[in-house]
Amino acid sequence: MAITLSDDTTKKALGSLKRYFDERRDEELGDLQAHLLLEYIIEEIGPSIYNAALADAQGYLRERLDDLDGACGVPEFGYWTRTQNRRGAR
């Protein structure tokens, strides 16, 4: 699955890269250079970040599914237990 960014996110990422190079490296990064660097990062590093996020989401969902009985389960055949508690034990 190819990782793609929306136009707005791409614009913000390019601006961030250019600002980083300007403020932290005292280099000016041109539009083409920033675009090529962003493409490299998305293609080379993006899948690792994506896969880590996917693993985190899977773990979160597994935890929720493991607790599904506790969170949503309803005790079965509890009528007589409730009735005895109201009337006293027989």
N, C-alpha and C positions, 0 to 999 in steps of 0.2 A: 504494500500500500504506500503510495507516494504521499509525503507530507507536504501539504500546501498551506499557505497563509493567505488570509484575505488581503485585499488591496490596502485596507486601512492598517492592518497589522504589519504588512510589508513596509509601508511608508514609515510607520513608527520605529520599526526595527532598523531600517536604513538610517534614520535620523539618530537613533541611539548609537549605532556603530560609528557614525561620523563624529558624534560628540565625544565618544570614548577615545577615539584616536586623537582628536584635537586636544582634549583636556588631560588625558593620561599618558599619551605618548608624544605629545607635541608634534604630531604629524597631521597633515591635511589628507583626508581620505575623499577622493572624488566619487561622484555618483556611480560610475562604472565599477570602480574598485570596491565600493561598499556593496553593490549589488552582487558582484562575483563572490565576495567574502560571505555574504549572507547565503547565497546558493550553496557554497561549500559547507557551511555550518549546518544547514538544513539537511543536506545529503549525507554528510559524514557523521555528524554528532546527533542530529535530530532523531534518528531511529533509536538510539540508546535512551534518550530522554522519553520518547514515546513509549518504548517498551517498559521502562521503569514505571511510568504513570499507569500503564495498562495493568502491570502486576500489582500496583497499589490498589487500583480499582477492584481487581479480582479478589484481593485479600479482604478488602472492605466488604464486598458482597458475600464472600464466604462466611465471614463473621456474622453478618446479618442473617444468612440462611441457617447457620448453625443454631442461632437463637430464635428461629422462627416459631418453634413450638412454645417456648417460654413467653415470647412476645405476643403471639396471636392464638395460641392453643386454648381450647376450652376444655375443662375437665369433663369426662364422660360419666354418665350414670351417677350424678351427684344428687339426684332428687331425694333419695332416702337419707343421705347424710345430712342434707339441709333440713329435712323434715324432723329427723331425730334431734337435731340441735335445737330446734324451736320448741319441741314438745318435751324434751328430756329423753334420755336414753331409755329404751325399752328392753 
